[in-house]
């Protein structure tokens, strides 16, 4: 459960703003299990091998080079990030959103969940 709590904290702490994440050559991309949008607002889950390198790459002024993980082995240290696109900021310029999470074990059973 500590791992799940750490994952949730990392997700909430390191969420960033993404632009044009769901378009390719000006065309809207369809939703996928890791990328969804509703009424123009979208979120994408990225799992990476080296969270610190991801943060450093994301903070560069040029377009980041991101290599998400597609498979993981037991014991691998991974970082999970949620990127948001097309958020409508409030009066202070902040994007306020709520996210529900469900984490599953390799056998498909529920490990933990968080509902907003």
C-alpha positions as CSV (number, residue, x, y, z in Angstrom):
1,X,0.0,0.0,0.0
2,X,3.0,2.3,0.6
3,X,3.9,1.9,-3.1
4,X,0.4,2.9,-4.1
5,X,0.4,6.0,-1.8
6,X,3.7,7.1,-3.2
7,X,2.5,6.6,-6.7
8,X,-0.6,8.8,-6.1
9,X,1.5,11.5,-4.4
10,X,3.9,11.4,-7.4
11,X,1.0,11.7,-9.8
12,X,-0.6,14.6,-8.0
13,X,2.7,16.4,-7.4
14,X,4.3,16.0,-10.8
15,X,1.3,16.5,-13.0
16,X,2.1,19.0,-15.8
17,X,0.4,20.9,-18.6
18,X,0.7,19.4,-22.0
19,X,-0.2,21.0,-25.3
20,X,-1.3,19.3,-28.5
21,X,-0.8,15.9,-26.9
22,X,-3.9,14.5,-28.6
23,X,-3.3,15.8,-32.1
24,X,-1.1,14.6,-34.9
25,X,-0.6,16.8,-38.0
26,X,-3.6,18.9,-36.9
27,X,-5.9,15.8,-36.7
28,X,-7.5,14.8,-33.4
29,X,-6.3,11.4,-32.2
30,X,-8.8,8.9,-30.8
31,X,-8.9,8.0,-27.1
32,X,-6.7,5.2,-25.9
33,X,-6.6,3.4,-22.5
34,X,-3.8,5.8,-21.4
35,X,-5.2,9.0,-23.0
36,X,-8.7,10.3,-22.7
37,X,-10.5,13.6,-23.4
38,X,-13.9,15.0,-22.6
39,X,-15.1,18.3,-24.2
40,X,-11.6,19.2,-25.2
41,X,-10.0,18.7,-21.8
42,X,-7.7,15.7,-21.7
43,X,-5.4,13.6,-19.5
44,X,-2.7,11.2,-20.4
45,X,-0.9,8.7,-18.1
46,X,2.8,8.2,-18.8
47,X,4.9,5.6,-17.0
48,X,8.7,6.1,-17.3
49,X,11.8,4.2,-16.1
50,X,13.7,7.2,-14.8
51,X,11.3,9.8,-13.1
52,X,14.1,12.3,-12.4
53,X,15.3,12.2,-16.1
54,X,11.7,12.7,-17.2
55,X,11.3,15.8,-15.0
56,X,14.7,17.2,-16.3
57,X,13.7,16.6,-19.9
58,X,10.3,18.2,-19.4
59,X,11.8,21.4,-18.0
60,X,13.9,22.0,-21.1
61,X,12.6,24.8,-23.4
62,X,12.5,22.5,-26.4
63,X,10.0,19.7,-27.1
64,X,10.9,16.9,-24.6
65,X,12.0,13.5,-25.8
66,X,9.8,11.1,-23.8
67,X,10.1,7.3,-23.9
68,X,7.2,5.8,-21.9
69,X,7.5,2.2,-20.6
70,X,5.3,-0.4,-22.3
71,X,6.3,-3.4,-20.0
72,X,7.8,-3.6,-16.6
73,X,9.4,-6.3,-14.5
74,X,8.9,-7.0,-10.9
75,X,11.2,-4.8,-8.8
76,X,11.5,-2.1,-11.5
77,X,11.4,1.5,-10.2
78,X,9.0,3.5,-12.3
79,X,7.5,7.0,-12.3
80,X,3.9,7.8,-13.2
81,X,2.9,11.2,-14.5
82,X,-0.4,12.6,-15.7
83,X,-0.2,15.3,-18.4
84,X,-3.2,17.6,-19.0
85,X,-4.2,19.3,-22.2
86,X,-6.6,22.2,-22.9
87,X,-7.4,23.0,-19.3
88,X,-9.5,26.2,-18.7
89,X,-7.7,28.1,-16.0
90,X,-9.5,29.8,-13.1
91,X,-9.0,33.5,-12.2
92,X,-5.6,32.7,-10.7
93,X,-4.5,30.8,-13.8
94,X,-4.6,27.4,-12.1
95,X,-6.1,24.3,-13.6
96,X,-8.3,22.5,-11.1
97,X,-9.3,18.9,-11.8
98,X,-10.1,15.7,-10.0
99,X,-8.9,12.2,-11.1
100,X,-10.0,8.7,-10.1
101,X,-7.3,6.0,-10.0
102,X,-7.5,2.3,-10.0
103,X,-4.3,0.2,-9.7
104,X,-4.4,-3.4,-10.8
105,X,-2.2,-6.4,-9.9
106,X,-0.7,-8.4,-12.7
107,X,-3.4,-11.0,-12.3
108,X,-6.0,-8.3,-13.1
109,X,-7.5,-8.0,-9.5
110,X,-7.8,-4.6,-7.9
111,X,-4.8,-3.5,-5.8
112,X,-6.0,0.0,-4.8
113,X,-8.2,2.8,-5.9
114,X,-8.8,6.4,-5.2
115,X,-12.0,8.2,-6.2
116,X,-12.3,12.0,-6.0
